[in-house]
Each structure stands twice: as C-alpha cells, then as structure tokens.
Amino acid sequence: MASPPGQTPNGQANGPHSVSSLLSDVDHVLRRGLPAGAKVHPTGFTALDATLIGGFRSGELVLVGGPAGNGKTTIGFQFARNAVAAGGHALVFSYEHEAHTLLERLIAMEAMESLEGADAVDDFGISTAADVHSVRRALEAGSGGASLDALLSRLPGGSEALSTLEGYGDRLHVHESSGATTTLDEVGRIVREVTAASGTAPLVLVDYLQKVPVPGTAEEERSTVAVEALKDLALEVGAPIVAISAADKEALASGHRMRTHDLRGTSSLAYEADVVLILSDKLDVVSRDHLVYDLGNMQRFRDWTVLTVEKNRHGRGHIELEFAKDFEHGRFHTRGNEVKERLIDERVFTT
C-alpha cells in the first residue's frame, strides 16, 4: 500500500492515527481494487520466494554478503533482471562494473533462458547457448558495420536474447556509479527521478554498499551512515533496496564461514536490514563427513552455492537454500532446494 512521501494512503499528512482511521484507510484502498499492504517484488528464485513469502517488499532493505567470487553481483543483478522480466522496474547502481559489462551478462543470460530445455545442451551435456565470453568476444571484435541484431544472430540464442532485452529494456536502468561522485544524495535523487518517471518504485540494487561515498565520515562510520540512509530511502519511496556488502578482512580467513556479523561495518547493518542473505560456496561449508566418505561429492558441491537467509523480518530465518551455478551465462539456476547435507560454521580442515 505505497503512498506518496509524507502522506497516508488517503492523502492525509503523516501523524498519529487511530486504529479506526487505519481500518478506514485499508477499506478505502481495498474498495479501489488495490492491495492493502506492501508491494511484493518476486526474486524469481522459487525456493527463496517461498521463504520470503513472495519476495522482497516495498520499503525493505536487503543485504547480500559473502566471500569474493561467490556470486553476490551475479545474484543481485539477476534479482533486478527477474523483476523486470516479471513486468516490474529495476534500477542498478554499479560501482564495480561498467554498463556494457553488465549488458554482456544480460545477453548471455537471456540467450540461455531462450534455449532452456532440450535445445540448451548438446549430446555431451554442454550448453549450446552463447555464454558471457562468446558475447564479449563478438562485441569486442567489431561487426564490420553490421547491426547488433546481425552480430548477435551469429550466436546461439543471440537474436532471442536481443528481442527479450528490447521488450523490457525501458524498465531496467543501469547507472555507472562512482566512488567519488555517486553519493547518497545522488542515489536518492536518481531513485526518486526513476520512480516519478515510471509511476512506480523500482527494485533498487546497490553494488556495493562500502563503495558509496559518505563525505565527512570516518571509514568505520561509512557503512553505518550508508545503510541507515538507504533504509530511509526505501521507506520513503516504497522500494525494496538490495545492497551488496563486503566482508571484514578477518572474515575471509581460510576455514571461516561468513555470517551477518562479518559484514564490513557496525552492528547497524544487521539492525537496519530487513533481510540478510549470505552466499557461500557449498564445498566450503558442508560437513567433513560428506567429503571423506564420498570424494565424488567434492566436484558436485563446487557447482552449488548455499544461500543462507540469516535474517527475515517477515518470515522464517536461518534457512539454508542451495542454487546451482551457471556463471558462464552470468546467472544462477533459479530452481533451488533446502540444503539436505549437514553444514558447519567453521571448516576444521583444508581440502
């Protein structure tokens, strides 16, 4: 039940309200055929949406953490892609990657999506869809004057990917952000601008939190100021904001399983966030007995990422889900499961 900033659903100024007036407001909204609650943005990951009771909600701040290389940017960008593929809007602030790098991932992702099923693999089980590297090579090699459509048509699934991107391209916005100039004020201005232009609040991705400049603050205070401001912005515009968070150096030590308290910053990160998701390579966090008695599990576990729902303000927390990696196409497989194997907090041996 998103309302204009500073107003209730019936247009009155913010202030104390009796329960009777709130009931009247809800009844008014329902009679207009509108949902009388937060707008839900499905993540597109079936098991995660079930855990979150539908997906991310308007006004929520979601933190995504994990060691380097475990797919934090991949899953965050996939959240944004899935939002627009479902008919919504999304806005990505990328402090780490240029826009064309993300575009290459999108093309590969959509090429694979278009061929999902029997046509997606050859007789040896190898994917036939254009991957990120083949898309990058094609774009960097130049076209000799050919159009983008003609260039991508040479890649398996390329034409279908372009058609899909053209279908939702106006609803997915990518901002090449700078650690020097894309401040919290600038982030807020752009989010409000996109919200006003589209008529609806987008899912917002900030990649990543510790890169957002906060002038006049010490390094240890920066994350606190940033996360508090992003939470206020999420509530103001009625958007879910997903922020990728780096880990403290101590958390990256060999054998340590990352948790919420390992996110770089103070305890305010866990306090302000409505949802905290931690990504871990399955091989790094599975119990030793699953490896000692079946060495074949090593390779199988390398192909999976464990996503731990450490905090979920509106539902179950401390849930362990697993999703298969498909980094060649810039994505995870969206059909996941709850982890059946026993996981541990600290690795007590090296593999």
Kinemage of the C-alpha trace (Angstrom):
@kinemage 1
@onewidth
@group {chain A} dominant
@subgroup {mainchain}
@vectorlist {calphas} color= white
{ca met a 1} P 0.000 0.000 0.000
{ca ala a 2} L 2.625 2.530 -1.101
{ca ser a 3} L 1.796 6.194 -0.514
{ca pro a 4} L 3.393 9.469 -1.588
{ca pro a 5} L 6.185 10.578 0.757
{ca gly a 6} L 4.730 12.260 3.822
{ca gln a 7} L 1.203 11.015 3.186
{ca thr a 8} L -1.076 8.157 4.186
{ca pro a 9} L -2.989 6.148 1.541
{ca asn a 10} L -5.924 8.583 1.695
{ca gly a 11} L -3.667 11.557 1.050
{ca gln a 12} L -3.584 12.939 4.598
{ca ala a 13} L -0.374 14.236 6.146
{ca asn a 14} L 1.608 11.824 8.299
{ca gly a 15} L 0.856 11.897 12.023
{ca pro a 16} L -0.752 9.815 14.764
{ca his a 17} L -3.733 7.765 13.578
{ca ser a 18} L -6.320 5.813 15.493
{ca val a 19} L -6.833 2.169 14.623
{ca ser a 20} L -10.297 3.140 13.382
{ca ser a 21} L -8.806 5.563 10.856
{ca leu a 22} L -6.294 2.936 9.737
{ca leu a 23} L -9.104 0.424 9.214
{ca ser a 24} L -10.944 3.037 7.177
{ca asp a 25} L -7.830 3.676 5.075
{ca val a 26} L -7.378 -0.033 4.379
{ca asp a 27} L -11.052 -0.422 3.460
{ca his a 28} L -10.765 2.568 1.106
{ca val a 29} L -7.775 1.027 -0.663
{ca leu a 30} L -9.406 -2.395 -0.961
{ca arg a 31} L -12.594 -0.901 -2.426
{ca arg a 32} L -10.441 0.676 -5.148
{ca gly a 33} L -9.276 -2.814 -6.082
{ca leu a 34} L -5.739 -2.235 -4.784
{ca pro a 35} L -3.681 -4.417 -2.424
{ca ala a 36} L -3.774 -3.170 1.156
{ca gly a 37} L -0.198 -3.958 2.053
{ca ala a 38} L 3.346 -3.799 0.832
{ca lys a 39} L 4.068 -4.371 -2.851
{ca val a 40} L 5.907 -7.646 -3.272
{ca his a 41} L 8.719 -7.975 -5.826
{ca pro a 42} L 9.388 -11.674 -6.560
{ca thr a 43} L 13.092 -12.528 -6.704
{ca gly a 44} L 12.460 -15.137 -9.391
{ca phe a 45} L 14.171 -17.806 -7.239
{ca thr a 46} L 11.396 -20.224 -6.346
{ca ala a 47} L 12.751 -21.526 -3.034
{ca leu a 48} L 13.787 -18.041 -1.894
{ca asp a 49} L 10.406 -16.524 -2.763
{ca ala a 50} L 8.704 -19.268 -0.764
{ca thr a 51} L 10.895 -18.461 2.232
{ca leu a 52} L 10.293 -14.706 1.885
{ca ile a 53} L 6.530 -15.248 1.399
{ca gly a 54} L 6.554 -13.924 -2.140
{ca gly a 55} L 9.759 -11.930 -2.476
{ca phe a 56} L 11.189 -8.574 -1.422
{ca arg a 57} L 8.723 -5.998 -0.099
{ca ser a 58} L 8.409 -2.288 -0.669
{ca gly a 59} L 10.348 -0.369 1.973
{ca glu a 60} L 12.695 -3.271 2.748
{ca leu a 61} L 16.460 -3.106 2.900
{ca val a 62} L 18.100 -6.368 1.814
{ca leu a 63} L 21.790 -7.043 2.434
{ca val a 64} L 23.662 -9.637 0.354
{ca gly a 65} L 27.063 -10.709 1.654
{ca gly a 66} L 29.628 -13.419 1.093
{ca pro a 67} L 33.273 -14.018 0.229
{ca ala a 68} L 34.626 -12.712 -3.075
{ca gly a 69} L 33.817 -14.797 -6.125
{ca asn a 70} L 30.696 -16.436 -4.719
{ca gly a 71} L 28.270 -14.586 -6.990
{ca lys a 72} L 26.996 -11.609 -4.962
{ca thr a 73} L 26.877 -9.318 -8.011
{ca thr a 74} L 25.523 -12.161 -10.151
{ca ile a 75} L 22.560 -12.877 -7.901
{ca gly a 76} L 21.900 -9.188 -7.224
{ca phe a 77} L 21.820 -8.382 -10.922
{ca gln a 78} L 19.638 -11.439 -11.505
{ca phe a 79} L 17.179 -10.112 -8.899
{ca ala a 80} L 16.967 -6.914 -10.966
{ca arg a 81} L 16.598 -8.814 -14.242
{ca asn a 82} L 13.915 -11.065 -12.806
{ca ala a 83} L 11.986 -8.046 -11.524
{ca val a 84} L 11.708 -6.502 -14.991
{ca ala a 85} L 11.113 -9.860 -16.673
{ca ala a 86} L 8.067 -10.159 -14.398
{ca gly a 87} L 6.794 -6.758 -15.554
{ca gly a 88} L 8.318 -4.507 -12.908
{ca his a 89} L 11.046 -1.867 -12.916
{ca ala a 90} L 14.611 -2.052 -11.603
{ca leu a 91} L 17.479 0.377 -11.082
{ca val a 92} L 21.089 -0.766 -10.692
{ca phe a 93} L 23.847 1.377 -9.184
{ca ser a 94} L 27.049 -0.317 -10.308
{ca tyr a 95} L 30.172 0.901 -8.510
{ca glu a 96} L 32.130 -2.141 -9.706
{ca his a 97} L 31.287 -2.734 -13.375
{ca glu a 98} L 30.726 -0.659 -16.479
{ca ala a 99} L 27.286 -0.814 -18.079
{ca his a 100} L 28.478 -2.721 -21.160
{ca thr a 101} L 29.930 -5.450 -18.907
{ca leu a 102} L 26.500 -5.939 -17.343
{ca leu a 103} L 24.929 -5.871 -20.807
{ca glu a 104} L 27.159 -8.769 -21.884
{ca arg a 105} L 25.931 -10.745 -18.883
{ca leu a 106} L 22.332 -9.923 -19.728
{ca ile a 107} L 22.709 -11.096 -23.315
{ca ala a 108} L 24.262 -14.397 -22.213
{ca met a 109} L 21.627 -14.841 -19.511
{ca glu a 110} L 18.762 -14.278 -21.945
{ca ala a 111} L 20.389 -16.476 -24.600
{ca met a 112} L 20.426 -19.333 -22.095
{ca glu a 113} L 16.877 -18.583 -20.930
{ca ser a 114} L 15.638 -18.669 -24.522
{ca leu a 115} L 17.122 -22.127 -25.096
{ca glu a 116} L 16.299 -23.574 -21.672
{ca gly a 117} L 15.365 -27.209 -22.054
{ca ala a 118} L 16.313 -29.800 -24.643
{ca asp a 119} L 17.857 -27.277 -27.044
{ca ala a 120} L 20.118 -25.764 -24.380
{ca val a 121} L 22.676 -28.612 -24.285
{ca asp a 122} L 24.346 -30.836 -26.831
{ca asp a 123} L 24.698 -34.628 -26.770
{ca phe a 124} L 27.545 -34.314 -24.258
{ca gly a 125} L 25.548 -32.161 -21.831
{ca ile a 126} L 27.439 -28.995 -22.740
{ca ser a 127} L 25.468 -25.781 -23.102
{ca thr a 128} L 24.914 -24.606 -26.664
{ca ala a 129} L 23.717 -21.102 -25.730
{ca ala a 130} L 26.067 -18.151 -26.145
{ca asp a 131} L 27.986 -17.581 -22.920
{ca val a 132} L 29.445 -14.378 -21.496
{ca his a 133} L 32.854 -14.931 -23.081
{ca ser a 134} L 31.498 -15.564 -26.567
{ca val a 135} L 29.262 -12.483 -26.334
{ca arg a 136} L 32.222 -10.394 -25.169
{ca arg a 137} L 34.446 -11.665 -27.965
{ca ala a 138} L 31.783 -10.905 -30.568
{ca leu a 139} L 31.233 -7.351 -29.334
{ca glu a 140} L 34.931 -6.574 -28.870
{ca ala a 141} L 35.870 -7.940 -32.292
{ca gly a 142} L 33.622 -5.437 -34.047
{ca ser a 143} L 30.958 -6.079 -36.628
{ca gly a 144} L 32.430 -4.597 -39.805
{ca gly a 145} L 29.423 -2.312 -39.971
{ca ala a 146} L 26.818 -4.981 -39.240
{ca ser a 147} L 23.961 -4.194 -36.846
{ca leu a 148} L 23.783 -5.517 -33.316
{ca asp a 149} L 20.956 -7.810 -34.415
{ca ala a 150} L 23.071 -9.239 -37.239
{ca leu a 151} L 26.049 -9.683 -34.919
{ca leu a 152} L 24.085 -11.488 -32.208
{ca ser a 153} L 22.249 -13.652 -34.745
{ca arg a 154} L 25.554 -15.488 -35.248
{ca leu a 155} L 25.443 -16.651 -31.617
{ca pro a 156} L 23.112 -19.418 -30.361
{ca gly a 157} L 20.187 -17.699 -28.677
{ca gly a 158} L 21.575 -14.255 -29.519
{ca ser a 159} L 18.626 -12.976 -31.544
{ca glu a 160} L 16.162 -14.244 -28.966
{ca ala a 161} L 18.178 -12.538 -26.214
{ca leu a 162} L 18.101 -9.209 -28.062
{ca ser a 163} L 14.356 -9.466 -28.591
{ca thr a 164} L 13.818 -10.106 -24.874
{ca leu a 165} L 16.054 -7.189 -23.878
{ca glu a 166} L 14.208 -4.856 -26.225
{ca gly a 167} L 10.962 -5.960 -24.588
{ca tyr a 168} L 11.925 -4.874 -21.071
{ca gly a 169} L 14.830 -2.520 -21.787
{ca asp a 170} L 12.918 0.644 -20.886
{ca arg a 171} L 12.215 -0.750 -17.404
{ca leu a 172} L 15.772 -1.721 -16.444
{ca his a 173} L 18.099 1.183 -15.660
{ca val a 174} L 21.855 0.862 -15.101
{ca his a 175} L 23.813 3.696 -13.509
{ca glu a 176} L 27.619 3.627 -13.811
{ca ser a 177} L 28.321 4.832 -10.294
{ca ser a 178} L 31.472 6.453 -8.993
{ca gly a 179} L 33.015 6.091 -5.568
{ca ala a 180} L 33.876 9.790 -5.814
{ca thr a 181} L 30.635 11.388 -7.013
{ca thr a 182} L 27.678 8.992 -6.664
{ca thr a 183} L 26.843 9.975 -3.106
{ca leu a 184} L 23.808 9.004 -1.052
{ca asp a 185} L 22.138 12.263 -2.087
{ca glu a 186} L 22.747 11.403 -5.741
{ca val a 187} L 21.419 7.864 -5.256
{ca gly a 188} L 18.288 9.292 -3.648
{ca arg a 189} L 17.779 11.835 -6.415
{ca ile a 190} L 18.036 9.198 -9.147
{ca val a 191} L 15.732 6.742 -7.358
{ca arg a 192} L 13.085 9.456 -6.931
{ca glu a 193} L 13.515 10.506 -10.563
{ca val a 194} L 13.058 6.963 -11.893
{ca thr a 195} L 10.103 6.400 -9.559
{ca ala a 196} L 8.383 9.589 -10.768
{ca ala a 197} L 9.035 8.820 -14.434
{ca ser a 198} L 7.802 5.221 -14.261
{ca gly a 199} L 4.943 5.849 -11.851
{ca thr a 200} L 6.094 3.000 -9.617
{ca ala a 201} L 9.023 2.373 -7.315
{ca pro a 202} L 11.697 0.108 -8.840
{ca leu a 203} L 13.667 -2.648 -7.211
{ca val a 204} L 16.991 -0.943 -6.471
{ca leu a 205} L 20.381 -2.696 -6.461
{ca val a 206} L 23.449 -1.006 -4.932
{ca asp a 207} L 26.664 -2.833 -5.830
{ca tyr a 208} L 28.219 -2.327 -3.423
{ca leu a 209} L 27.471 -0.668 -0.056
{ca gln a 210} L 31.014 0.126 1.050
{ca lys a 211} L 31.735 1.904 -2.257
{ca val a 212} L 29.058 4.551 -1.664
{ca pro a 213} L 30.933 7.769 -0.767
{ca val a 214} L 29.960 9.422 2.516
{ca pro a 215} L 31.984 12.648 2.778
{ca gly a 216} L 32.942 13.802 6.242
{ca thr a 217} L 32.779 10.413 7.937
{ca ala a 218} L 35.470 8.064 9.181
{ca glu a 219} L 35.841 4.755 7.367
{ca glu a 220} L 34.326 2.745 10.228
{ca glu a 221} L 31.244 5.023 10.219
{ca arg a 222} L 30.672 4.990 6.464
{ca ser a 223} L 28.706 1.752 6.317
{ca thr a 224} L 26.511 2.837 9.219
{ca val a 225} L 25.576 6.137 7.574
{ca ala a 226} L 25.027 4.471 4.188
{ca val a 227} L 22.837 1.638 5.430
{ca glu a 228} L 20.687 3.981 7.541
{ca ala a 229} L 20.207 6.350 4.595
{ca leu a 230} L 19.303 3.509 2.217
{ca lys a 231} L 16.751 2.151 4.691
{ca asp a 232} L 15.183 5.624 4.995
{ca leu a 233} L 15.106 5.927 1.193
{ca ala a 234} L 13.457 2.501 0.827
{ca leu a 235} L 10.701 3.560 3.220
{ca glu a 236} L 10.293 6.974 1.601
{ca val a 237} L 9.773 5.792 -1.982
{ca gly a 238} L 8.307 2.369 -1.205
{ca ala a 239} L 11.062 0.445 -2.970
{ca pro a 240} L 12.975 -2.657 -1.948
{ca ile a 241} L 16.687 -1.787 -1.906
{ca val a 242} L 19.181 -4.630 -2.281
{ca ala a 243} L 22.705 -3.695 -1.183
{ca ile a 244} L 25.742 -5.894 -1.777
{ca ser a 245} L 28.041 -5.781 1.250
{ca ala a 246} L 31.724 -6.566 1.544
{ca ala a 247} L 33.160 -8.631 4.392
{ca asp a 248} L 35.704 -7.670 7.029
{ca lys a 249} L 39.169 -8.966 6.209
{ca glu a 250} L 39.128 -11.205 9.268
{ca ala a 251} L 36.057 -12.974 7.902
{ca leu a 252} L 37.912 -14.032 4.771
{ca ala a 253} L 40.388 -16.240 6.632
{ca ser a 254} L 40.611 -19.819 5.440
{ca gly a 255} L 38.130 -22.111 7.147
{ca his a 256} L 35.815 -19.358 8.377
{ca arg a 257} L 32.165 -19.451 7.395
{ca met a 258} L 30.889 -15.925 6.858
{ca arg a 259} L 27.943 -14.692 8.926
{ca thr a 260} L 25.997 -11.432 9.296
{ca his a 261} L 28.387 -10.116 11.948
{ca asp a 262} L 31.220 -10.460 9.425
{ca leu a 263} L 29.809 -7.781 7.101
{ca arg a 264} L 32.094 -4.777 6.959
{ca gly a 265} L 30.724 -2.092 9.255
{ca thr a 266} L 28.999 -1.971 12.612
{ca ser a 267} L 26.073 -3.836 14.087
{ca ser a 268} L 23.760 -1.288 12.455
{ca leu a 269} L 23.968 -3.283 9.211
{ca ala a 270} L 22.179 -6.227 10.787
{ca tyr a 271} L 19.856 -3.972 12.773
{ca glu a 272} L 18.680 -1.819 9.850
{ca ala a 273} L 18.333 -4.631 7.330
{ca asp a 274} L 15.007 -6.438 6.943
{ca val a 275} L 16.568 -9.373 5.093
{ca val a 276} L 20.163 -10.622 5.215
{ca leu a 277} L 21.353 -13.171 2.642
{ca ile a 278} L 24.816 -14.759 2.847
{ca leu a 279} L 26.311 -16.660 -0.095
{ca ser a 280} L 28.818 -19.466 0.487
{ca asp a 281} L 30.433 -21.991 -1.796
{ca lys a 282} L 28.860 -25.300 -0.811
{ca leu a 283} L 32.213 -27.073 -0.746
{ca asp a 284} L 33.449 -24.591 1.866
{ca val a 285} L 30.599 -25.038 4.327
{ca val a 286} L 29.496 -28.660 4.061
{ca ser a 287} L 30.379 -31.014 6.882
{ca arg a 288} L 33.570 -33.031 6.531
{ca asp a 289} L 31.865 -36.444 6.570
{ca his a 290} L 30.136 -35.674 3.237
{ca leu a 291} L 33.586 -35.398 1.660
{ca val a 292} L 35.584 -38.099 3.437
{ca tyr a 293} L 33.178 -40.921 2.605
{ca asp a 294} L 32.306 -39.806 -0.919
{ca leu a 295} L 35.093 -37.936 -2.698
{ca gly a 296} L 32.830 -37.532 -5.729
{ca asn a 297} L 30.869 -35.016 -3.716
{ca met a 298} L 33.743 -32.547 -3.991
{ca gln a 299} L 33.104 -31.697 -7.631
{ca arg a 300} L 29.346 -31.795 -7.211
{ca phe a 301} L 29.462 -29.376 -4.288
{ca arg a 302} L 31.696 -26.979 -6.251
{ca asp a 303} L 28.808 -26.483 -8.657
{ca trp a 304} L 26.451 -25.216 -5.959
{ca thr a 305} L 26.164 -22.091 -3.833
{ca val a 306} L 24.490 -22.085 -0.426
{ca leu a 307} L 22.309 -19.051 0.205
{ca thr a 308} L 21.616 -18.597 3.903
{ca val a 309} L 18.628 -16.475 4.868
{ca glu a 310} L 20.189 -15.221 8.106
{ca lys a 311} L 17.514 -12.629 8.824
{ca asn a 312} L 13.968 -12.370 7.528
{ca arg a 313} L 11.870 -9.805 9.341
{ca his a 314} L 8.631 -11.056 7.773
{ca gly a 315} L 9.122 -14.803 7.823
{ca arg a 316} L 11.459 -17.703 8.550
{ca gly a 317} L 15.114 -17.001 9.108
{ca his a 318} L 18.199 -19.211 9.369
{ca ile a 319} L 17.148 -21.161 6.285
{ca glu a 320} L 19.795 -22.804 4.104
{ca leu a 321} L 18.987 -22.897 0.386
{ca glu a 322} L 21.160 -24.089 -2.488
{ca phe a 323} L 21.275 -22.965 -6.111
{ca ala a 324} L 23.317 -24.375 -8.984
{ca lys a 325} L 25.879 -22.034 -10.526
{ca asp a 326} L 25.788 -21.061 -14.178
{ca phe a 327} L 28.390 -18.311 -14.118
{ca glu a 328} L 29.196 -18.981 -17.797
{ca his a 329} L 25.853 -17.337 -18.552
{ca gly a 330} L 26.031 -14.766 -15.756
{ca arg a 331} L 23.395 -16.381 -13.575
{ca phe a 332} L 22.284 -18.994 -11.084
{ca his a 333} L 19.662 -21.619 -11.844
{ca thr a 334} L 16.543 -20.289 -10.177
{ca arg a 335} L 15.107 -23.609 -9.014
{ca gly a 336} L 16.761 -24.293 -5.701
{ca asn a 337} L 16.265 -26.570 -2.719
{ca glu a 338} L 16.722 -26.537 1.009
{ca val a 339} L 20.150 -27.976 1.795
{ca lys a 340} L 19.935 -31.608 2.893
{ca glu a 341} L 23.566 -32.056 3.934
{ca arg a 342} L 24.840 -31.001 7.323
{ca leu a 343} L 26.675 -27.694 7.268
{ca ile a 344} L 29.218 -26.395 9.736
{ca asp a 345} L 30.228 -22.958 10.989
{ca glu a 346} L 33.973 -23.396 10.747
{ca arg a 347} L 35.992 -25.587 8.395
{ca val a 348} L 38.394 -27.603 10.547
{ca phe a 349} L 40.456 -28.997 7.706
{ca thr a 350} L 41.564 -27.986 4.227
{ca thr a 351} L 40.526 -29.731 1.052
